């Protein structure tokens, strides 16, 4: 299991009815942005209509919609 910090901006913040950032738990042996994209609408139903258009970034680097970028544990 991995905790992912998700930051919402603009309309996604409103649709998710969430604060700026939240922690999302992913139970997987190899979590990725694709898995997170599938999980988000189950946690935040307001994102169902826009989830395929959400821009994601991992460590300040943008990812493509169909790109599976590995999500790793980082120590701060």
Phi, psi and omega in degrees: 000143179225141173264129180244129176276120181250126178254130177253141179228155173055226185294332179294328177297317179292315182295325179282349183048050187229166171288179182304317180225149180219160175259129179243130178268131177242122178262098181199153176281338178217073183295144181217173178296328178295318179294319178297319179299322178289328184282325186307312181292339177284333178270322183237085184305334179295345181270355184308315185283346184238358188303327180286350181249001181288132176272129179246152174223143176239120183052047176067017176243123181295149177240157175280155183304319184261014182267133179261094177267128181295138176257122185240157175287131176240146179254124183260000000 
